[in-house]
Amino acid sequence: MAGTLAKWARAGSEIVTVCLTRGEAGSNKSTPTDMTRERLAKIREEEQRAACRVLGISEVVFLGYEDGVLTPSIEMRRDLTRLVRRHRPDAVVTGDPTVRYYGTRYMNHPDHRVAADVALDAIFPSAETRFIFPELLDEGLAPHHVGAVWLFGSERAETFVDVSATLDAKVAALREHRSQMGDWDPGPMIRGWAREQGARRRLRAAESFLRMVLDD
């Protein structure tokens, strides 16, 4: 989704990204054997901020839940509801929590499924229903209706965004995640995926979404 976010940012949209964890559990062969979870968390946070700067996004929120073992909870839903009410977005982008497998070579990470599932519950019904989490009213956070939800990674995608102008930024942002990428160049894979998605709508490069327009 980074190409779409960069495109929106260039058009003047205000974008806030939210990370439920700090990424402290992820590792690969290039990670030093003496690395600790706390050191890795700090590295991952800075990599995420750097990647967002490449995309033109200035605000990154880390909620600090434990990486690798996310479990849907009322506390997590409250935290996301609080952010929706505070920032009052026109649209929210998250994953499709119903997707377990991508083809025959990749399983969707359980943290990703949980994050998407809780995000959708925060959007509806929690963010727009006054007496769900009434303590948020005490914080001065009035209900907010999100007009649209964009689900990436969905097998039922019907909205395709032309990202040919921001594809380089997408690849550059991904390269900022050096603790995960190591020496691997993700460019050919990312560009290949973008061409495949674009071919479905005669675009040079695209990202696909299941876009839900929510009635107010």
N, C-alpha and C positions, 0 to 999 in steps of 0.2 A: 504493500500500500504506500510505500515511501514516495513513489513517483506521483501519485495522486495528491498526497499531502504537500509535496513541494510545489505542485501546480497550484493548489489552493493558496499556499503561502505567497506565491508570486502574484496571485490575483488580489492580495490584500486581506485574506482571511486571517483571523486570529486563531491560532491552533495551540491547544494544550495537550501534551501527551502524558499518559498515566501508566506507570509501571507498578504492578502489584508487588513485585519482588525486586531485589537488588542484583539478581543473577549470580549469587554466590555459590550455587551448587554446580553450575555448568562448567565443563572443563573439556580439554582435548589434549592430544599428544604433545602439543607445543607448550603446555602449561608446565612451569618448573615444578619439580617434585616437592620443593620446600614451600610452595604457595599455600597460604591459609585462606579460609573462607572470608575472613574480614578483609584481608588485603585484596582478594579477588573482587569482593563486593565494591570496594572503592574504585578499582580499575574499571569495572563494568559500568558503574555510575558515570564516570567521566567519559567513557566511550559512548554511552548513550547520549550524553549532553553534546559531545562533539558531533555525533551523527546527526542530531537534530539541528545543530547550527548549520551543517552543510545543507540541510533541507530548508532552512529559513525559519525554523521553529525555535522560539526562545524559551518557552516554559516547559519544564519536565518535572513531573511530580512522582516521587517514589513513596509508596505506602509501607514498604518494609516487611511484607509478609515473607515467610520462609520459602526460599526457592526450592523447587523440586518436589514439594509435598503439599501444594495448594489444595485446600479443602473448602468447598463452598460453605460460608457461614453467614449468619446474620450480621456479625461485626463487619465483615468484608462488604456486604451489600450496603450497610449503613455508610461506610466510608466512601463508597462510590456514589451513593445517593447524595451525600454531602457535596461532593465535587460537582455533580450535575447541577444541583441547586445553586452552588456558588458561582459557577462559570456560565450557566444557562445557555448551553450550546444549541445551535440550530440543528446540528447533525452530530451523531456519534459514530465512529468507525471502530468496529471490533471484529473478532473472528466469528465463524459459524460453529457453534458448540455441538452441532449435530454430526459433524464430520469426524469420523474415527480413523479412517484410512485415506491416503492419497495414492491411488493406483495400487501397485503391488510392491512398492519399495519404501514406503514411508508411513509411519503411524503418527497421527497427530498427538503432540505432547499433552499429557494430562493437565499440566498447568495451563496450557493454552485453552483447553476445553473448559476448565473451571473458570478462568478469567472471563471468557466470553459469556458463559452462562450467567455468572453473577452480574456482569455488566448489563445484560438484557433485563435481568430482574430489577436492577437499580433504575433503569430507564422506565420500565413499566412493570409493576404499578408504582414502585416506591417514590420516584422523584416527583410524580405529579399528583400523588394522593396525600392530602393534608395530614391525615391522622395516622399514616404510617411513619414511624420515627418522629413522633411529636416533639422529641427533644431537639430536633433540627429547627423547629419553629422558634424555640427558645434561643437558638443561636442566630436568629434573624434570617433564616434561610427559607424563603417561601417556596411552595411547590413550583415546579417548572415542567412544561410539556416539551419533549424533544420531537421535532417535526419529522426527522428522518433518521434511519439507522442504515448504515452501509456495512454489510458483512463480507469480509474478504475470505478467500479460501473456500468459498461455497461451491458445491457441485451444481447448484441451481442458479448460477450467476446469469443475470440478464442486463446488467449495466456495465458498459465497457468505457473506460476513460483513456483517451489518447495521452500517453506519457512520453511520446517521442522527444519532446523538448526537455524533459526532466529525467530521462533515463540515465544520463551520465551522473547526475546528482544522486540518484538512487544507488548506483554502484559505488560512488565515492562514499556515501553514508555507510553502506554496508562494510566497506573496507576499514572504517573507523573502529569496528569491533575486532581489533587485532587479537585480543585474548581468545577469541573463538575462531577467527579466520586463520591465524597462523600465517604461513607463507602462501596459502591457497588463494588464487585469484577467482573471485566469484563472478567476475564480469561475463564470461561466456555463458554460464548457466543462466544468469539473470536476463541477459539479452535474448537468449533463446526462449525462455519462458515468455518474455514480453512479445516476441515475434509470434509465438503460438497463439497467445491471447488476441493479439491484434488481427491475426489472419481471420478470426471469426467475424470481424466487422470491417475488414479491408482497411485496417490501420497498420502503420509501420510497427508500432509498439503500444501495448495496452495493458492495463490492469483491470481485472473483472471483479464485480461485486454482485451480491443479492441486495438490492436496495429496497427498503421498506419505507413507505410514506405513511406516517401514523396520523390518523384522524384526530383532530383536537376535540 
